[in-house]
């Protein structure tokens, strides 16, 4: 079994760090160029193509063999881990897992050498109203203002992608003889379920470990939460307003559903807080975001719909979550309602292998940086790697609170420190 060497000689690390310091503007320009592509998943795909061309340029210059990843739709759509994005509403009705470009780069050293995957997604959340930003042009600018780089995707996760590429540029450019194979999964569609990463996993090769550069604030994460979208429907009896009785409206019923969901929120919060990595977190595990029903304000509503999302612990399954939701309806008194999970429902993930986290901690020590560990309070493509047998660690720059938000930004120093840590980490794994 491969074991990472402890400690990196200064004669190897010092020139790498020195070259990175001199080249720091390249890193910042790289993330700015990616932001300006605006590679959102709901456009025509041109933004993602532009971002992927930048990734391809960087990887090819380092000797990677880069290929677009294609899987026959019949194969991927029948895969048990496929996310049926096309069922999520009219804006996705023409979705195809081949629409947005995903690519994989391989730096192959030896059939007997271990393999690590570096994963980054280039697709970003859309910006629907630029006026919510402090400058309506900021969202696509990649502007550097003080200590921050602004723009959609700066945090989630174009900064992580740029940092990985920049690290490889300086490690592999220092005449090191790598003793492991490196695979770079530059994926699309992560924000809508992970079909890009799934294509990479179907195509192979299988790796010994994976590292995903999602925004953890330079915290090492060995687990991620599950995510589940639910819909509740309630029914009432429409009668003349003078004959209506209390609780006869479907709105009254759905209000009681909501009250019971608040009780479930407390239960889920306790379950998550008992998980390693989440004991100090303050996750709100249940959000109700949409309610609609009724036709006439003077008539009890015949039907009312409530939608929301909830987070589950890494060890809770979709079926366990479904059972908890079912219990809401059968509690005394039973409600004239239904509640179900949609296919926008993903389990969490856990990884117990210590190879990558320990190597990251060692890399941090070589830079006089102490790295903490905690759970990742969101779903991500970690679940796809772990379910298919690849131990996975999440580690990246940026704060998750900035992701998808107006005025999204990434701290310049944090991005650079991330790149240094990854460079030390890879150099340690790669030294002869």
Secondary structure, DSSP 4 states (H G I P E B T S, - for coil): ---PPS---HHHHHHHHHHHHHTHHHHHHHHHHHHHH--BTTS-SHHHHHHHHHHHHHHHHTT-EEEE----HHHHHTSTT---GGGS-GGGTT--TTSS--EEEEE---TTS-EEEEEEE--B---S-GGGSSSTTGGGT--EETTEEESTTIIIIIHHHHHHHHHHHHHGGGT----SEEEEEEES-GGGT-HHHHHHHHH----SEEEE----SS-BBSEE-EEEEEEEEEE-----GGG--TT-SHHHHHHHHHHHHHHHHHHHHHHHHTSTT-TT-----EEEEEEEE-S-TTS--SEEEEEEEEEE-TT--HHHHHHHHHHHHHSSSP-SEEEEEEEEEE--EE----HHHHHHHHHHHHTT----B--BSS--THHHHHHTT-EEEE--SS-GGGTTSTT-EEEHHHHHHHHHHHHHHHHHHH--
